[in-house]
Amino acid sequence: MNTATIFRLVISGLIAFVSYAAWAYYANSLVTQNTTVLYKAAIVQGSYSGGVTLAFTFLLEVFYRKFGASTYCLPLIMPRISRKPDASHPCSTLETFQKAIDESEQKCHGKCLPGVIISPLPALLIQSVLVIAINVLFKTPNLWLTVAPSILFSGIYGYVYSAGLFRKEKVRKEKLSKEEHAKKSAL
């Protein structure tokens, strides 16, 4: 993991910590003036939110690296496989599977989703299952109203963050392409 990634993770966690700690302080100041209780609520909520955001952002980074550069066919949401089966170890099952994938790719030509659209989904699924499970465990009375904002804002954050990674990578590739073109032109 490079320093830019670590910086993004830390900044995301700190922003979540400060935002949710301030919110918890404010929300609880409506019902009590006890500063010990207010600071405790702020520290607990800020720490939890900062930690969850840090973990969620880490998962976004991992899944973006895994899925972000790929494309996925719409009919079966099947990843393209660019590597052909190993010819030294022929396997009719793998060859048949590869042929089916190749045929489905040809049928959905031009109708593929970029991986950046799919990459936030695993992290969002993990976060959603955890927030629902925690609230079920603690018998939250209004479960769906309680967890819906968390899932919604996590989804928005996940897609904005992944789009940012995609944009950053695209700019980096364009810059490298321009540099290579300039070098070839200079020769």
BALOBA-1460 file (C-alpha; in Angstrom, 3 decimals):
// residues 187
<rec num="1" residu="m" x="0.000" y="0.000" z="0.000"/>
<rec num="2" residu="n" x="1.502" y="3.327" z="-1.029"/>
<rec num="3" residu="t" x="1.549" y="6.547" z="0.969"/>
<rec num="4" residu="a" x="-1.212" y="8.181" z="-1.106"/>
<rec num="5" residu="t" x="-3.551" y="5.288" z="-0.268"/>
<rec num="6" residu="i" x="-2.665" y="5.449" z="3.419"/>
<rec num="7" residu="f" x="-3.224" y="9.215" z="3.361"/>
<rec num="8" residu="r" x="-6.693" y="8.752" z="1.783"/>
<rec num="9" residu="l" x="-7.574" y="6.138" z="4.407"/>
<rec num="10" residu="v" x="-6.458" y="8.298" z="7.320"/>
<rec num="11" residu="i" x="-8.182" y="11.434" z="6.010"/>
<rec num="12" residu="s" x="-11.449" y="9.515" z="5.470"/>
<rec num="13" residu="g" x="-11.302" y="8.121" z="9.013"/>
<rec num="14" residu="l" x="-10.494" y="11.519" z="10.535"/>
<rec num="15" residu="i" x="-13.291" y="13.293" z="8.669"/>
<rec num="16" residu="a" x="-15.766" y="10.644" z="9.843"/>
<rec num="17" residu="f" x="-14.448" y="10.835" z="13.422"/>
<rec num="18" residu="v" x="-14.758" y="14.627" z="13.633"/>
<rec num="19" residu="s" x="-18.138" y="14.774" z="11.867"/>
<rec num="20" residu="y" x="-19.830" y="12.058" z="13.891"/>
<rec num="21" residu="a" x="-18.240" y="13.133" z="17.174"/>
<rec num="22" residu="a" x="-19.571" y="16.653" z="16.634"/>
<rec num="23" residu="w" x="-22.995" y="15.275" z="15.696"/>
<rec num="24" residu="a" x="-23.114" y="13.028" z="18.779"/>
<rec num="25" residu="y" x="-22.081" y="15.931" z="21.020"/>
<rec num="26" residu="y" x="-24.787" y="18.152" z="19.533"/>
<rec num="27" residu="a" x="-27.514" y="15.482" z="19.515"/>
<rec num="28" residu="n" x="-26.891" y="14.583" z="23.152"/>
<rec num="29" residu="s" x="-26.565" y="18.215" z="24.263"/>
<rec num="30" residu="l" x="-30.276" y="18.497" z="23.502"/>
<rec num="31" residu="v" x="-31.037" y="16.138" z="26.406"/>
<rec num="32" residu="t" x="-28.182" y="16.746" z="28.880"/>
<rec num="33" residu="q" x="-25.665" y="19.388" z="29.873"/>
<rec num="34" residu="n" x="-23.325" y="16.899" z="31.592"/>
<rec num="35" residu="t" x="-20.038" y="17.423" z="29.730"/>
<rec num="36" residu="t" x="-18.706" y="14.017" z="30.795"/>
<rec num="37" residu="v" x="-21.669" y="12.326" z="29.105"/>
<rec num="38" residu="l" x="-21.356" y="14.591" z="26.070"/>
<rec num="39" residu="y" x="-17.643" y="13.914" z="25.615"/>
<rec num="40" residu="k" x="-18.151" y="10.184" z="26.130"/>
<rec num="41" residu="a" x="-20.918" y="10.092" z="23.489"/>
<rec num="42" residu="a" x="-18.748" y="12.100" z="21.092"/>
<rec num="43" residu="i" x="-15.693" y="9.871" z="21.600"/>
<rec num="44" residu="v" x="-17.688" y="6.629" z="21.285"/>
<rec num="45" residu="q" x="-19.619" y="7.679" z="18.161"/>
<rec num="46" residu="g" x="-16.609" y="9.379" z="16.584"/>
<rec num="47" residu="s" x="-14.345" y="6.388" z="17.211"/>
<rec num="48" residu="y" x="-16.889" y="3.893" z="15.907"/>
<rec num="49" residu="s" x="-17.652" y="5.963" z="12.798"/>
<rec num="50" residu="g" x="-13.996" y="6.725" z="12.145"/>
<rec num="51" residu="g" x="-13.070" y="3.049" z="12.469"/>
<rec num="52" residu="v" x="-15.923" y="1.849" z="10.276"/>
<rec num="53" residu="t" x="-15.139" y="4.493" z="7.645"/>
<rec num="54" residu="l" x="-11.460" y="3.530" z="7.720"/>
<rec num="55" residu="a" x="-12.343" y="-0.160" z="7.237"/>
<rec num="56" residu="f" x="-14.955" y="0.627" z="4.559"/>
<rec num="57" residu="t" x="-12.483" y="2.832" z="2.662"/>
<rec num="58" residu="f" x="-9.844" y="0.095" z="2.889"/>
<rec num="59" residu="l" x="-12.355" y="-2.389" z="1.422"/>
<rec num="60" residu="l" x="-13.191" y="0.087" z="-1.355"/>
<rec num="61" residu="e" x="-9.492" y="0.316" z="-2.221"/>
<rec num="62" residu="v" x="-9.126" y="-3.481" z="-2.237"/>
<rec num="63" residu="f" x="-12.226" y="-4.148" z="-4.321"/>
<rec num="64" residu="y" x="-11.462" y="-1.294" z="-6.723"/>
<rec num="65" residu="r" x="-8.051" y="-2.844" z="-7.395"/>
<rec num="66" residu="k" x="-9.729" y="-6.210" z="-7.950"/>
<rec num="67" residu="f" x="-12.716" y="-5.128" z="-10.099"/>
<rec num="68" residu="g" x="-12.096" y="-1.526" z="-11.197"/>
<rec num="69" residu="a" x="-10.107" y="-2.206" z="-14.365"/>
<rec num="70" residu="s" x="-12.355" y="-5.041" z="-15.589"/>
<rec num="71" residu="t" x="-15.551" y="-4.954" z="-17.564"/>
<rec num="72" residu="y" x="-18.611" y="-7.065" z="-16.912"/>
<rec num="73" residu="c" x="-21.161" y="-8.284" z="-19.435"/>
<rec num="74" residu="l" x="-24.720" y="-7.286" z="-18.700"/>
<rec num="75" residu="p" x="-26.547" y="-10.518" z="-19.649"/>
<rec num="76" residu="l" x="-24.818" y="-12.658" z="-17.050"/>
<rec num="77" residu="i" x="-22.721" y="-10.089" z="-15.149"/>
<rec num="78" residu="m" x="-19.839" y="-12.324" z="-16.100"/>
<rec num="79" residu="p" x="-16.259" y="-11.046" z="-16.013"/>
<rec num="80" residu="r" x="-14.256" y="-11.106" z="-19.182"/>
<rec num="81" residu="i" x="-11.444" y="-13.590" z="-18.983"/>
<rec num="82" residu="s" x="-8.514" y="-12.357" z="-20.993"/>
<rec num="83" residu="r" x="-6.218" y="-15.277" z="-20.190"/>
<rec num="84" residu="k" x="-6.824" y="-18.449" z="-22.160"/>
<rec num="85" residu="p" x="-6.643" y="-21.850" z="-20.412"/>
<rec num="86" residu="d" x="-3.160" y="-23.328" z="-20.052"/>
<rec num="87" residu="a" x="-2.488" y="-25.363" z="-23.231"/>
<rec num="88" residu="s" x="-0.001" y="-27.649" z="-21.452"/>
<rec num="89" residu="h" x="-2.818" y="-28.911" z="-19.188"/>
<rec num="90" residu="p" x="-5.930" y="-29.141" z="-21.368"/>
<rec num="91" residu="c" x="-9.200" y="-29.397" z="-19.515"/>
<rec num="92" residu="s" x="-12.425" y="-29.815" z="-21.431"/>
<rec num="93" residu="t" x="-14.453" y="-28.206" z="-18.635"/>
<rec num="94" residu="l" x="-12.332" y="-25.049" z="-18.643"/>
<rec num="95" residu="e" x="-12.310" y="-24.962" z="-22.450"/>
<rec num="96" residu="t" x="-16.113" y="-25.266" z="-22.538"/>
<rec num="97" residu="f" x="-16.473" y="-22.581" z="-19.882"/>
<rec num="98" residu="q" x="-14.080" y="-20.296" z="-21.761"/>
<rec num="99" residu="k" x="-15.997" y="-20.882" z="-25.016"/>
<rec num="100" residu="a" x="-19.294" y="-19.998" z="-23.287"/>
<rec num="101" residu="i" x="-17.759" y="-16.818" z="-21.884"/>
<rec num="102" residu="d" x="-16.341" y="-15.856" z="-25.286"/>
<rec num="103" residu="e" x="-19.729" y="-16.413" z="-26.945"/>
<rec num="104" residu="s" x="-21.577" y="-14.377" z="-24.305"/>
<rec num="105" residu="e" x="-19.023" y="-11.591" z="-24.718"/>
<rec num="106" residu="q" x="-19.637" y="-11.515" z="-28.454"/>
<rec num="107" residu="k" x="-23.402" y="-11.378" z="-27.913"/>
<rec num="108" residu="c" x="-23.166" y="-8.476" z="-25.474"/>
<rec num="109" residu="h" x="-20.564" y="-6.529" z="-27.423"/>
<rec num="110" residu="g" x="-20.828" y="-2.879" z="-26.435"/>
<rec num="111" residu="k" x="-23.148" y="-3.630" z="-23.506"/>
<rec num="112" residu="c" x="-20.628" y="-4.070" z="-20.724"/>
<rec num="113" residu="l" x="-20.357" y="-2.316" z="-17.394"/>
<rec num="114" residu="p" x="-17.057" y="-0.895" z="-16.236"/>
<rec num="115" residu="g" x="-15.770" y="-2.490" z="-13.051"/>
<rec num="116" residu="v" x="-15.908" y="0.877" z="-11.280"/>
<rec num="117" residu="i" x="-19.687" y="0.429" z="-11.089"/>
<rec num="118" residu="i" x="-19.392" y="-3.008" z="-9.507"/>
<rec num="119" residu="s" x="-16.332" y="-2.458" z="-7.283"/>
<rec num="120" residu="p" x="-18.136" y="-0.695" z="-4.357"/>
<rec num="121" residu="l" x="-20.792" y="-3.425" z="-4.070"/>
<rec num="122" residu="p" x="-18.801" y="-6.004" z="-2.018"/>
<rec num="123" residu="a" x="-17.713" y="-3.367" z="0.529"/>
<rec num="124" residu="l" x="-21.271" y="-2.013" z="0.714"/>
<rec num="125" residu="l" x="-22.650" y="-5.524" z="1.208"/>
<rec num="126" residu="i" x="-20.188" y="-6.219" z="4.043"/>
<rec num="127" residu="q" x="-20.939" y="-2.879" z="5.728"/>
<rec num="128" residu="s" x="-24.704" y="-3.350" z="5.335"/>
<rec num="129" residu="v" x="-24.677" y="-6.850" z="6.800"/>
<rec num="130" residu="l" x="-22.603" y="-5.625" z="9.762"/>
<rec num="131" residu="v" x="-24.771" y="-2.596" z="10.544"/>
<rec num="132" residu="i" x="-27.951" y="-4.675" z="10.273"/>
<rec num="133" residu="a" x="-26.489" y="-7.475" z="12.404"/>
<rec num="134" residu="i" x="-25.327" y="-5.085" z="15.132"/>
<rec num="135" residu="n" x="-28.734" y="-3.425" z="15.286"/>
<rec num="136" residu="v" x="-30.530" y="-6.791" z="15.322"/>
<rec num="137" residu="l" x="-28.203" y="-7.941" z="18.115"/>
<rec num="138" residu="f" x="-29.046" y="-4.858" z="20.178"/>
<rec num="139" residu="k" x="-32.759" y="-5.174" z="19.327"/>
<rec num="140" residu="t" x="-33.111" y="-1.754" z="17.739"/>
<rec num="141" residu="p" x="-36.842" y="-1.048" z="17.679"/>
<rec num="142" residu="n" x="-37.022" y="0.674" z="14.285"/>
<rec num="143" residu="l" x="-34.368" y="-1.353" z="12.470"/>
<rec num="144" residu="w" x="-34.854" y="-0.230" z="8.861"/>
<rec num="145" residu="l" x="-35.263" y="3.456" z="9.655"/>
<rec num="146" residu="t" x="-32.140" y="3.222" z="11.811"/>
<rec num="147" residu="v" x="-29.895" y="1.461" z="9.274"/>
<rec num="148" residu="a" x="-31.217" y="2.972" z="6.015"/>
<rec num="149" residu="p" x="-29.265" y="6.263" z="6.300"/>
<rec num="150" residu="s" x="-26.059" y="4.399" z="7.095"/>
<rec num="151" residu="i" x="-26.467" y="2.132" z="4.075"/>
<rec num="152" residu="l" x="-27.547" y="5.007" z="1.808"/>
<rec num="153" residu="f" x="-24.652" y="7.292" z="2.770"/>
<rec num="154" residu="s" x="-22.187" y="4.390" z="2.596"/>
<rec num="155" residu="g" x="-23.407" y="3.646" z="-0.923"/>
<rec num="156" residu="i" x="-23.072" y="7.274" z="-1.987"/>
<rec num="157" residu="y" x="-19.628" y="7.511" z="-0.390"/>
<rec num="158" residu="g" x="-18.574" y="4.194" z="-1.963"/>
<rec num="159" residu="y" x="-19.523" y="5.282" z="-5.466"/>
<rec num="160" residu="v" x="-18.055" y="8.777" z="-5.132"/>
<rec num="161" residu="y" x="-14.821" y="7.343" z="-3.728"/>
<rec num="162" residu="s" x="-14.591" y="4.671" z="-6.461"/>
<rec num="163" residu="a" x="-15.323" y="7.264" z="-9.154"/>
<rec num="164" residu="g" x="-12.505" y="9.361" z="-7.698"/>
<rec num="165" residu="l" x="-10.121" y="6.404" z="-7.894"/>
<rec num="166" residu="f" x="-11.233" y="5.760" z="-11.471"/>
<rec num="167" residu="r" x="-10.776" y="9.420" z="-12.453"/>
<rec num="168" residu="k" x="-7.360" y="9.560" z="-10.807"/>
<rec num="169" residu="e" x="-6.232" y="6.414" z="-12.624"/>
<rec num="170" residu="k" x="-7.572" y="7.729" z="-15.949"/>
<rec num="171" residu="v" x="-5.691" y="11.023" z="-15.535"/>
<rec num="172" residu="r" x="-2.508" y="9.125" z="-14.632"/>
<rec num="173" residu="k" x="-2.819" y="6.928" z="-17.751"/>
<rec num="174" residu="e" x="-3.497" y="9.952" z="-19.992"/>
<rec num="175" residu="k" x="-0.456" y="11.725" z="-18.570"/>
<rec num="176" residu="l" x="1.735" y="8.669" z="-19.201"/>
<rec num="177" residu="s" x="0.348" y="8.385" z="-22.739"/>
<rec num="178" residu="k" x="1.115" y="12.053" z="-23.457"/>
<rec num="179" residu="e" x="4.645" y="11.648" z="-22.065"/>
<rec num="180" residu="e" x="5.242" y="8.573" z="-24.240"/>
<rec num="181" residu="h" x="3.872" y="10.428" z="-27.290"/>
<rec num="182" residu="a" x="6.134" y="13.410" z="-26.555"/>
<rec num="183" residu="k" x="9.164" y="11.099" z="-26.250"/>
<rec num="184" residu="k" x="8.338" y="9.428" z="-29.597"/>
<rec num="185" residu="s" x="7.842" y="12.831" z="-31.250"/>
<rec num="186" residu="a" x="11.200" y="14.024" z="-29.924"/>
<rec num="187" residu="l" x="12.973" y="11.099" z="-31.572"/>
